[in-house]
Amino acid sequence: VLRAGDIILKANGMPLTTSLSPSPFEAQRGMNDLITAIRATPDGQEVELSVIREKGDFAETITIKPKRVVKTDQTDPSAPAGGPQTIGVLLTPNYVKNQNLRSDNPVEAARLAFQYTKTLASETANGLLTFLTQSVSGGGGSSGGQISGPIGLIREGTNVIATKDIQTVLLFAAAISINLGVINAFPLPALDGGQLLFILAEAVTRRKIDQRVQEGINGAAVLVLLLVSVEAAIGDIFNIFGK
């Protein structure tokens, strides 16, 4: 049985993090992988977890049988349960705190800044790829619960500014800038990455793509992006007023 303070290292033999002190990005990714493993467990089967207890030094293996969220149809008592698999506990990332790194050496400071930017860009790209993959496969549910639009961004920005910490505000601004840059670079129509893809296609085929075809593809992509934005805005509103 899982208890408060337990650290889950593996799920069905799959490592969730590479260390006991992961970065916030790695900790969040590990929790997402754990949730995915739980939801992918067939009905009636168990998930095997490698756990370190709150005051323990060694990992121990436990097995838990996930259950689906019960959604009983009041008009039909025989209706089967629905919803995703769950193990009935509140999961949080194994992340303790941020540590500000300082350096009087400009070269070292540049290296640390580059490493942080690289990590943030990589995590943004991985998150977007996961979202797109789940959206295409139909396994990601509503996009409004996975992404935030301008409303959620404003809300988060308000919380950041309320800290009155200039470093936190600057990091938040940098995160927004990196996110926009990574998303805009993706090879999707209507984005700069998509336009670059058209240029590369013309360079390879040595033929200019029909302008009407290009406009049609971009128009359809813009419509999809607008629909995703509307759904994200609805999700943000629900997160604010629906809880």
N, C-alpha and C positions, 0 to 999 in steps of 0.2 A: 504494500500500500504506500502510495506517495504521501509525504508529509511536508509541511511548510519548511522551506529552507533547503530542500533537496535540489541537487544539481544533476540534470539529466545529460549524460555524455554521449550516449548512443541510442539509436532507435533501430531495432532489428539488425544490429551490427553495423549500422551506418553512423560514423562520427558526425556529431552536430557542430562541434567547434574544434579548433586545433589546440586550444589551451584553456586553462581554468580562468584566465583573465582576458577574455576576448574584447575586441573593439566593439563599439556599439553597433556597427554595421554587421560584423560577424555574429554577434549575439542575436540580433534580430533575424538574420538569415537562418541561424540554427533553430530558432523557435518556429519559423515558418516551415522549415524542413520537417520538424517534429509534427506539426499540425497536419502537414501533407501526408506523412507516414500513417498517422492515426486515422485520417479520413479515407486512406486507401486500403485499410484493413478490411478484408471481407467479413460479412456478418457471421458472428459466431466464433471467429478466430481471435487470437490474442496477439498483442504487440509486446515485444521483448525490449525492455529498457535497461540500460546500464546507468546506475545512479550512485552518486556520492552523497551520503547523508550529511546533515547540517554540521555535525561534529565528528564526522568520520574521516579517515585517511585513505580508505580503499573503496573501490567501486564494487557494488554488488548488483546482481542481475535480478530483476523482478519482471513478472508478466502481468499484464492488465488486459482485460477483455473490454474493448470499446463498445459503447452502446449508442444507438441512434437517438436523437432528440425526439421524444414522444410528442406526436401531433395527432391527438385523437379526434376523429370526426364525430362531433356530437350527434349527427344525424345517422351515423353508421358506426356503431361500437366495434364492428369487426374490421374497420378500416385499418390497414397496416401503419406502423410508425413511419415517419419520414424524417427528413433532415439529415445533416452530416453526422458522421461518427464522432463521439466525444468520450473522454475518460473521466469527466466530471470534476476536474480541478482547474483552477485559474493558473494559467501559464504566463510567466513574465521572462523577458530576456535576462540572461546571466550577465548583467552589466552593473558595475558598481558606481563609477564616476568618471568624469572627464579629467584629464590631467593636461594643464597648459605647459607646453614645452617652450623654453626660451633659450636663445643662444646669442652670444655677443659676436660670434663668428658669422659674417655675412654668407659665406659659402655653406656652412652648416644650416643656417636659417633658411636659405634657399632650398636646400635638400629636404628639410622637414616640410616646408610649404609644398614642394613638388609632390612629396610622398602623400601628404594629406589630400591634395587635389586629385592625384591619381586614384587614391582609394575611393574618394567620394564619386568621381566620375565612373569608376568601375561598378560601384554599387548601384548607381543610378541606371546605368546601361543594363545591368543584370536584372534589376527590378522591372524595367520597362519590357525587357525580353520575356520575363516571366508573365507579366500582365498580358502581353500580346499573345503569347502561347496559350494561356488559359482562356483568353477571349475567343481565339480561333477554335480551340478544342471544346469549348463550352463548359470547361471545368472550373472556371473562375468565379461563377456567380455574377452578381451585379457589379459593374465597374464603379458605381457610386460608393461601394463599401471599401474599395481598394485604393482609390485615388482621390485627391482633393483638388477642387477648383479654386477660383479666386476668393470665394467666401471662406473656405478653409484656410487659405493662405493668409488672408487678412486676420482671421482669428488667431492663427499661430503667431503671426507677426506682432499682434497686440500683446500676446503673452510674453514674447521675447523682449519687446520694448519695456514691458512692465518690470523686467528684472533690473533695469537701469545699469546693465553691465555692457560697456562699450564693446568688449571682446565678443560677447555672445551675439550682439547685434551685428557686428562685422562678419562673424562666422555664418550667421543666418543669411545675410546678404550674399556672401560668397556661395553658399549652398544653392540659393535661388539661381544665381548666375550660372553655376556649373550645370544645374539641372536643365535650364533652358538651352544651354549650349549643347549638351548631350542629346536632348530630345530633338532639337533642330537639325542635328547632324545625322539622325536616323534616315535611312534610304526609303522614306515614305513619301508618296505624292503630296504636294502642297507644302512640304518642308524643304529647306535648303538641301538636305541630303537627297531628297527625291529629285530635285532639279539637277543635282550633280550626276545622279544616276542616268537621267535622260541624256546629259552631255556625254557621259561615258558610252552609252549605247550608240549614240550617233558617231562617236569617234571609232568604235569597233566596227560598226556596220558600214561606216562611211556614207550613210544616208540620213537625211534629216527626217525626224519624226514628224508626221502630219500634225499641224498645229491644232486642228480640231480634235484629234485623238488625245493629244496632250492636255488640252483644255477640259475634255470630258473626264479624263482620269483625275485631274486636279480637282475638278468640281465635285466628283463623287467622294474624293478623299476629304475635302473640306466639309461636306455634309456629314460624313462619319465623325470627324473631329468635333463638329458642333453638337452632334447627338451625345458623344461621350462627355463633352463639357457640360451639357444640360444635365445629364445623369449625375455627374460629379457634383454639380451645384445642388441638386436635390438631395444627394447623400450628405453634403455639408450641412444643409438646413436641417435634415433629420438628426444629424449628430448633435446639433446645437439645441434644438427644441424638442426632439423626440425622446430624450433620455430624462 
